[in-house]
Amino acid sequence: MATLRELIIKISANSQSFQSEIQRASRMGSEYYRTLQNGGRQAAAVAREQRRALAELNSQLTEIRASAAGTAGAFAGAFATGHLISLADEWSSVNARLKQASQSSDEFSSSQKVLMDISQRTGTAFSDNAALFARSAASMREYGYSADDVLKVTEAISTGLKISGASTAEAGSVITQFSQALAQGVLRGEEFNSVNESGDRIVRALAAGMGVARKDLKAMADDGKLTADKVVPALISQLGGIA
């Protein structure tokens, strides 16, 4: 089965071939038109009709060529082949980490689908959410949590970021910091500060889930009391109320 990278390269090559054929057809039309102009015409009325028909043909070819060129221009911009290949490589890399963090092919497929749904609903990057899942899965399993629990925590974080109005960069930073915290087994220091600054709704949900005041969380983080076995159930318990 062809990889995404191979398909992109093939599509790009076909696009270039299509534009070449359009340009060739346009040149043939122009050359034929010039031949009729320079050749002797036996009937002026026929010649005028031929010129009109050929002019219309060339006009249509010009429009098609311009459309193809415009498509190529757009493709060369946001969707340039090199950029698409880079995205394909990133997709493969992200899914490789996700697959490594999954305990079976079925778990990988279902987790991938849920993560894509979460990303679409919350406007967060699939790569960030997949990274949160991949980095957190192993440590959360040590506490007895399942893949479904990891997905719930991921959804809680992403939904909280959306409601908090975090920018794309801020959301990516929080997800990275939080995943590192879960991997280490405790939320504190820089990781806590990142969540506290850009994820207001996450912090409020965490406080509510732990039954403490928000103002107390900073001291708990400094004391190393926001351990994964406390943070995870607190966030999961508030998942329905975060939205």
MILO-551835 format. One record per residue (C-alpha): residue number from 1; y, z, x. Coordinates in steps of 0.1 Angstrom, whole numbers, plus 5000, padded with zeros to 4 digits. Each point is the difference from the previous one (the first is absolute). Example, Ala and Ser with C-alpha at 12.3 -4.5 7.8 and 13.67 -1.06 7.14 Angstrom:
REM MILO-551835
{r 1, {4955, 5078, 5123}} {r 2, {5034, 4993, 5014}} 
//
This chain:
REM MILO-551835
{r 1, {5000, 5000, 5000}} {r 2, {5034, 4990, 5014}} {r 3, {5023, 5029, 5010}} {r 4, {5035, 5004, 4986}} {r 5, {5014, 4989, 5034}} {r 6, {4979, 4968, 4999}} {r 7, {5011, 4991, 4964}} {r 8, {5037, 5005, 5009}} {r 9, {4997, 4977, 5030}} {r 10, {4982, 4974, 4979}} {r 11, {5026, 5001, 4972}} {r 12, {5028, 4996, 5026}} {r 13, {4983, 4970, 5015}} {r 14, {4995, 4984, 4966}} {r 15, {5036, 5006, 4991}} {r 16, {5011, 4982, 5032}} {r 17, {4977, 4971, 4992}} {r 18, {5014, 4997, 4965}} {r 19, {5035, 4998, 5013}} {r 20, {4991, 4974, 5025}} {r 21, {4984, 4978, 4973}} {r 22, {5031, 5004, 4978}} {r 23, {5022, 4989, 5029}} {r 24, {4977, 4970, 5007}} {r 25, {5002, 4989, 4964}} {r 26, {5037, 5003, 5000}} {r 27, {5003, 4978, 5031}} {r 28, {4977, 4974, 4985}} {r 29, {5022, 4998, 4969}} {r 30, {5031, 4996, 5020}} {r 31, {4985, 4973, 5022}} {r 32, {4987, 4980, 4970}} {r 33, {5034, 5003, 4984}} {r 34, {5017, 4986, 5032}} {r 35, {4975, 4971, 5001}} {r 36, {5008, 4989, 4965}} {r 37, {5037, 5002, 5008}} {r 38, {4997, 4978, 5031}} {r 39, {4975, 4975, 4984}} {r 40, {5009, 4971, 4979}} {r 41, {4999, 5007, 4963}} {r 42, {4992, 4973, 4975}} {r 43, {5014, 5018, 4970}} {r 44, {5030, 5022, 5001}} {r 45, {4989, 5019, 4968}} {r 46, {4966, 5008, 5015}} {r 47, {5016, 5011, 5033}} {r 48, {5023, 5024, 4982}} {r 49, {4971, 5014, 4980}} {r 50, {4980, 5005, 5032}} {r 51, {5030, 5017, 5017}} {r 52, {5004, 5023, 4970}} {r 53, {4963, 5009, 5000}} {r 54, {4998, 5006, 5037}} {r 55, {5032, 5020, 5000}} {r 56, {4985, 5022, 4973}} {r 57, {4968, 5003, 5020}} {r 58, {5019, 5010, 5031}} {r 59, {5021, 5025, 4980}} {r 60, {4968, 5016, 4988}} {r 61, {4985, 5001, 5035}} {r 62, {5032, 5015, 5013}} {r 63, {4999, 5028, 4974}} {r 64, {4963, 5007, 5008}} {r 65, {5008, 5000, 5037}} {r 66, {5029, 5024, 4995}} {r 67, {4978, 5022, 4979}} {r 68, {4973, 5000, 5026}} {r 69, {5026, 5007, 5027}} {r 70, {5015, 5029, 4979}} {r 71, {4965, 5014, 4996}} {r 72, {4994, 4997, 5037}} {r 73, {5034, 5017, 5007}} {r 74, {4991, 5029, 4977}} {r 75, {4966, 5002, 5015}} {r 76, {5015, 5001, 5035}} {r 77, {5022, 5028, 4989}} {r 78, {4985, 5030, 4982}} {r 79, {4966, 4985, 5000}} {r 80, {4998, 4982, 5034}} {r 81, {4965, 4994, 5012}} {r 82, {5003, 5024, 5029}} {r 83, {5013, 5027, 4977}} {r 84, {4971, 4995, 4976}} {r 85, {4975, 5001, 5028}} {r 86, {5016, 5033, 5011}} {r 87, {4996, 5013, 4965}} {r 88, {4964, 4989, 4999}} {r 89, {4993, 5018, 5033}} {r 90, {5017, 5031, 4986}} {r 91, {4980, 4998, 4968}} {r 92, {4968, 4997, 5020}} {r 93, {5009, 5030, 5022}} {r 94, {5010, 5022, 4970}} {r 95, {4968, 4992, 4982}} {r 96, {4979, 5006, 5031}} {r 97, {5014, 5035, 5002}} {r 98, {4995, 5005, 4963}} {r 99, {4964, 4988, 5003}} {r 100, {4994, 5024, 5029}} {r 101, {5013, 5029, 4979}} {r 102, {4977, 4991, 4971}} {r 103, {4965, 5012, 4997}} {r 104, {4986, 4969, 4984}} {r 105, {5009, 4964, 4991}} {r 106, {5004, 5010, 4963}} {r 107, {5024, 5029, 5010}} {r 108, {5020, 4976, 5022}} {r 109, {5003, 4974, 4971}} {r 110, {5010, 5025, 4974}} {r 111, {5024, 5019, 5023}} {r 112, {5016, 4967, 5010}} {r 113, {5006, 4990, 4964}} {r 114, {5014, 5034, 4991}} {r 115, {5023, 5000, 5030}} {r 116, {5013, 4966, 4990}} {r 117, {5007, 5012, 4965}} {r 118, {5018, 5031, 5014}} {r 119, {5021, 4978, 5022}} {r 120, {5010, 4976, 4972}} {r 121, {5009, 5029, 4976}} {r 122, {5020, 5020, 5025}} {r 123, {5016, 4972, 5021}} {r 124, {4985, 5014, 5032}} {r 125, {4983, 4979, 5027}} {r 126, {4963, 4996, 4997}} {r 127, {4997, 5004, 5038}} {r 128, {5017, 5034, 4998}} {r 129, {4978, 5012, 4971}} {r 130, {4969, 4987, 5017}} {r 131, {5010, 5018, 5032}} {r 132, {5005, 5032, 4981}} {r 133, {4965, 4997, 4985}} {r 134, {4984, 4990, 5033}} {r 135, {5016, 5028, 5020}} {r 136, {4995, 5027, 4973}} {r 137, {4964, 4992, 4989}} {r 138, {4981, 5016, 5029}} {r 139, {5020, 5033, 5000}} {r 140, {4999, 5003, 4962}} {r 141, {4963, 4994, 4999}} {r 142, {4996, 5030, 5024}} {r 143, {5015, 5021, 4972}} {r 144, {4976, 4985, 4975}} {r 145, {5023, 4975, 4984}} {r 146, {4988, 4965, 4989}} {r 147, {5015, 4966, 5004}} {r 148, {5013, 5003, 4964}} {r 149, {5019, 5031, 5011}} {r 150, {5015, 4982, 5030}} {r 151, {5011, 4972, 4976}} {r 152, {5016, 5026, 4977}} {r 153, {5020, 5015, 5028}} {r 154, {5011, 4966, 5011}} {r 155, {5011, 4992, 4965}} {r 156, {5019, 5033, 4998}} {r 157, {5019, 4993, 5032}} {r 158, {5008, 4964, 4991}} {r 159, {5011, 5009, 4964}} {r 160, {5021, 5029, 5013}} {r 161, {5017, 4977, 5025}} {r 162, {5008, 4974, 4973}} {r 163, {5015, 5027, 4977}} {r 164, {5019, 5015, 5029}} {r 165, {5017, 4966, 5006}} {r 166, {4988, 4998, 5036}} {r 167, {5007, 4967, 5018}} {r 168, {4972, 4979, 5013}} {r 169, {5006, 5013, 5035}} {r 170, {5002, 5036, 4988}} {r 171, {4968, 4996, 4979}} {r 172, {4982, 4986, 5030}} {r 173, {5011, 5029, 5022}} {r 174, {4990, 5026, 4975}} {r 175, {4966, 4985, 4995}} {r 176, {4994, 4998, 5037}} {r 177, {5011, 5036, 5006}} {r 178, {4980, 5014, 4971}} {r 179, {4969, 4981, 5010}} {r 180, {5004, 5015, 5035}} {r 181, {5004, 5035, 4985}} {r 182, {4968, 4996, 4980}} {r 183, {4981, 4987, 5030}} {r 184, {5012, 5031, 5019}} {r 185, {4991, 5023, 4970}} {r 186, {5035, 5014, 4996}} {r 187, {5034, 4989, 4987}} {r 188, {5028, 5014, 5023}} {r 189, {5027, 4991, 5024}} {r 190, {5012, 4964, 5001}} {r 191, {4974, 4990, 4974}} {r 192, {5013, 5025, 4975}} {r 193, {5036, 4991, 5007}} {r 194, {4994, 4964, 4993}} {r 195, {4984, 5007, 4967}} {r 196, {5027, 5026, 4991}} {r 197, {5029, 4975, 5008}} {r 198, {4987, 4969, 4983}} {r 199, {4974, 5012, 4975}} {r 200, {5019, 5025, 4978}} {r 201, {4975, 4994, 4971}} {r 202, {4971, 5006, 5023}} {r 203, {5013, 5033, 5013}} {r 204, {5007, 5012, 4964}} {r 205, {4965, 4990, 4990}} {r 206, {4986, 5018, 5030}} {r 207, {5019, 5032, 4992}} {r 208, {4990, 4999, 4963}} {r 209, {4964, 4994, 5009}} {r 210, {5000, 5029, 5024}} {r 211, {5018, 5023, 4976}} {r 212, {5029, 5007, 5025}} {r 213, {5037, 4993, 5000}} {r 214, {5011, 4968, 5018}} {r 215, {5022, 5021, 5024}} {r 216, {4969, 5018, 5012}} {r 217, {4982, 4969, 5012}} {r 218, {5021, 4996, 5032}} {r 219, {4990, 5035, 5011}} {r 220, {4964, 4994, 4991}} {r 221, {5000, 4967, 5020}} {r 222, {5015, 5018, 5030}} {r 223, {4973, 5026, 4998}} {r 224, {4973, 4974, 4997}} {r 225, {4990, 5010, 4965}} {r 226, {5001, 4966, 4984}} {r 227, {4964, 4991, 5010}} {r 228, {4982, 4971, 4986}} {r 229, {4977, 5021, 4978}} {r 230, {5031, 5013, 4982}} {r 231, {5022, 4969, 5000}} {r 232, {4974, 4976, 4987}} {r 233, {4990, 5019, 4968}} {r 234, {5036, 5008, 4994}} {r 235, {5011, 4963, 5000}} {r 236, {4969, 4989, 4980}} {r 237, {5007, 5026, 4973}} {r 238, {5036, 4986, 4996}} {r 239, {4990, 4963, 4999}} {r 240, {5005, 4996, 4963}} {r 241, {5034, 5017, 5001}} {r 242, {5014, 4981, 5029}} {r 243, {5004, 4967, 4981}} 
//
